[in-house]
Structures are given as C-alpha cells and as structure tokens.
Amino acid sequence: MSLIARLLMIVPSLIAGWFVSEDNVAYWVIAFAIALVFIILSIVFELYVHPLLTREPKA
C-alpha cells in the first residue's frame, strides 16, 4: 500500500521540491496539497471538458 502512495506522490513531490526544501517540515504537506489539486483538476476535466471534446458535431 505504501508503494502505491509513493508512486502517486512522485510528481507532486517533484513540484514541491522546486518551492520548498526537502528538509522543511511542511514539504509533504505541500506535496499532498499539490496532489489534491491534480486530483481535482482531473475530475473537472473528466466531468466538463471531456464530454465537450467527444461530442459529435451537429450537422
């Protein structure tokens, strides 16, 4: 289970590493917040943007 969590946190931890030192206590909190933003953006894309892109054009 921790392997799955680590795999999901790779990209957010890389982004957090640009802004916060890895020695900082808040590093994983910021990485988790970035992961939540990615999750929310993917949900919004699937709910609103994807149906618009797959809709057939009206003739």
FENVENRA-V305993 format. One record per pair of residues at least 24 apart in sequence whose C-alpha atoms are under 10 Angstrom apart, sorted by the first residue. I is the first residue (numbers start at 0). GAP is how many residues later the second one is. D is the distance in Angstrom with one decimal. If there is no record, write none. Layout:
[[I/GAP/D] [I/GAP/D]]
This chain:
[[7/24/9.9] [7/27/8.0] [8/25/9.2] [8/26/6.9] [9/25/9.4] [10/24/8.1] [10/27/9.7] [11/24/9.1] [11/25/9.5] [11/26/8.4]]
